[in-house]
Amino acid sequence: TDVTSQTQTRRSRVALCFLRPRFYISAHKNREAKNIPPYPGPNKMRDCYCTVNLDQEEVFRTKIVEKSLCPFYGEDFYCEIPRSFRHLSFYIFDRDVFRRDSSIGKVAVKKEDLQKYHGKDTWFQLQPVSADSEVQGKVHLELRLSEVITDSGVIILECQGLPIVNGQCDPYAAVSLLGPSRSEAKKTKVKRKTNNPQFEEVFYFEVTRPLSYTKRQFDVEEEDVDKLALRVDLWNASNLKFGDEFLGGVRVPLRVLGQAGVHDAWYFLQPRENGGKSVKVDELGSLRLNIVYTEDHVFPSEHYTPLRDLLLHSANVEPVSASTAHILGEVCREKQEAAIPLVRLFLHYGKIVPFISAIAHAEINRTQDPNTIFRGNSLTSKCIDETMKLAGMHYLQVTLKPIIDEICTEHKPCEIDPVKLKESENLETNRENLRHYVDRIFNVITTSGVRCPTVMCDIFFSLRESAATRFQVDQDVRYTAVSSFIFLRFFAPAILSPNLFHLRPHHPVSLMVSPLCAGVSKIRPGGQNRSRKDPKSYMAAFYDYFNEQKYADAVKNHTFRRGEIKLLISYLSFPFLYRFMIKRAQGRNRFGMKNFKKRWFRLTNHEFTYHRTKGGALCSIPIENILAVERLEEESFKMKNMFQVIQPERALYIQANNCVEARDWIDILTKVSQCNRKRLSTYHPSAYLNGHWLCCKLSADTAPGCTPCTGGLPANIQLDVDGDRETERIYSLFSTYMTKLIKMQEACGSKSVYDGPEQEEYSTFVIDDPQETYKTLKQIISAVQTLEQQHTKYKRDKFKKTKIGSQEHPIGDKSFQCYIRQQSESSTYSI
């Protein structure tokens, strides 16, 4: 959840627990496919790409791997899920230049099964793709059995979340009664341009009572109503020659009417029976994925006060090893899982610099050799890494992206390994190309010190002072302690894998570019290469070129120049320098048509523009003219994923390609404009059409907004962080590692009594003050147990109040059925 929506969410927090899911699809061991079926032609190879879908909505697409039946992708995708979903799906497509791209197969993971594959490198068998099985959404039905024809019968009320097929959704419902000698079918009207149609149509089917019915008033042959069933299918009205597309259906047995003769419920749409293709699964190949999925159940802020206060007080605890944050790093299996929520929490509350300064000072004092400072995967190094990722992402963008784009565009050969050299290439020319690019990148980095984020400058200054105080004889330690972070842990990974830092859309697999990225990433200017010379002799002379004194001086100037310009730092980078979207004409021309057109949109630090092509801009909106960026209600134009960029005289209405992209655009546009002096406090959530605002019905187009803006952020909040969510993540970690907390308590007692750990299992903990550490551990365990009791109580209350068939939990919700089964096994409550 972003900071923008966090304000709005908190207003509605009244003794509730909010589910905020987020998933991270990661390729720690690179994602790939294998054994793809060959193309049925003389050229057996395929040009394949993979898409990531929430149900049927595509949210990410990989690069195209050409001429391969075992394509290697190796791409990461991270996404905050902005809506509910049933399946996380991955589709393999074969690109076709002349026709529509054809689907080869898919992997569909049910939401309730995601935890089974969490963090595991898994091969999935590709399944066949059938139009009859590609469904999503839900339908609201009302059934009534009546003696006479009234205004009730089979009522198709509404649907929600239907898929958009080929860019449009014009749904209608087909209703039929299933039974012996029954073939009646009726249809609703087609609802144009909406995937949330409101039907509210009534259909009548005449049936006779069952044999058990005592009043024999019917002369026709009787039939058993309980053996009948109602079938409701949703279709997309299409003008294509292939006919209408199936969107999903439900089958409702009439026995659900019961004695009352009434049934009102929501249903999840299901695939058509026997709708799959008759294809052998093992003939489609397989896909390797590493999926990480987390769900956070976040309470109102006051529930986290005891644990949050303990965490934020960590920098003031003496010694810092007895603090709550440091203890979290001690008990977690990986330092990284502790560093991520800690850094985000401390950044949110503006206390990251004193915290990192405290734990860095303690680690430096424990270090005996200045050459080994921050060499291990300690909590300090992981926290600094995470801080640079969050606070320095935009800094990386403005510093490296232009030169990286130029290198990838020019494609000059940079391979200097004689073994890998092509016959048409010259070794000296390649070496000069590589030296030229590395020199340019080095100059770009060392002259960017003034743009270095203030929080990073403050942390580097603290590291330098602590290192210089601890190792007073070594004059270079103040430089090496900082340059190891700024070069090896910040710039080098971004150059080596520019796609992971949004510097390039995909990893540069070109044989010309990859050696350059590898070569640049290994350079440690100013004499630091001598102790780590590459064993390959052809690299030795290349490294020596960068050992001259001028490079060492440039490094010193960069890493310790304090940024005097206070920059607005955003951890969200600019991934959309160019993006195709649909916009509605703004009405700049008095007599012009306000129609919808596809345009290229471009965002920089200074302006937001759109273009007919990637050339000159049709319209430029200065960032200072953006008064608000908000979502636009779907009812305005019957279009999904729309948002509005509000300007002094008009609003620009834009439709993004999917829900994730719409949220990201709103986030980044809000961030770059949040310091504008004339930002609005209210806005209109619907459009101005036919002489009035659809939301408040006011007729004046200049009427003030009727809804509070969600983007008004306090000036001191610069990062998209939910402090309560991060505290909940820390609680979850403490709860997971509760046995280690108890062992650490035992270690404190052992060290206090025997003046040293008596068991080997205690030796892994850093305990400088046993009594102070024991006191903190007792407070942590108490806070964690209190939160655990609150979670248990909430789950039980929710379990008792939840109704199957409600809008929140439609019939057919497999994940909720699993939840019911778990609760039934652990409690005596029933629904």
Secondary structure, DSSP 8 states (H G I E B T S, - for coil): --HHHHHHHHHT-SS--EEEEEEEE--SS--EEE-----SSS-----EEEEEEETTEEEEE---B-S-SS-B----EEEE--S--SEEEEEEEE--SSS--EEEEEEEEEGGGGGGGBT-EEEEE-B---TTT----EEEEEEE--SS--S-SEEEEEEE----BTTB--EEEEEEEESTT---EEE-----S-SS-EEEEEE-------TT-S-----S----GGG-EEEEEEEE---STT--EEEEEEEEEGGGGTTTTEEEEEEE-B--TT-S----GGGS-EEEEEEEEEEEEE--GGGGHHHHHHHHTGGGSSSGGGSHHHHHHHHSSSHHHHHHHHHHHHHHTT-HHHHHHHHHHHHHHH-S-GGGTT-S--HHHHHHHHHHHHHSHHHHHHHHHHHHHHHHHH-------TTT--TT--HHHHHHHHHHHHHHHHHHHHT-GGGS-HHHHHHHHHHHHHHHHH-SS-SSHHHHHHHIIIIIIIIHHHHHSGGGGTSSSS----TTHHHHHHHHHT--TTTTTGGG--SSHHHHHHHHHTTSHHHHHHHHHHHH----S-----SS----SSEEEEEE----STTS---EEEEEEEE-SSEEEEESSSSSEEEEEEGGG--EEEE--GGGTT-SSEEEEE-SS-EEEEE-SSHHHHHHHHHHHHHHHTT-TT--SEE-SS-EETTEETTT----TT---SEE-S----TT--S---HHHHHHHHHHHHHHTHHHHHHHHHHHHHHHHHSS--SGGGTTS--S-HHHHHHHHHHHHHHHHHHHHHHHHHHHHHHHH--TTSSSS-BT-HHHHHHHHHHHHH-S---
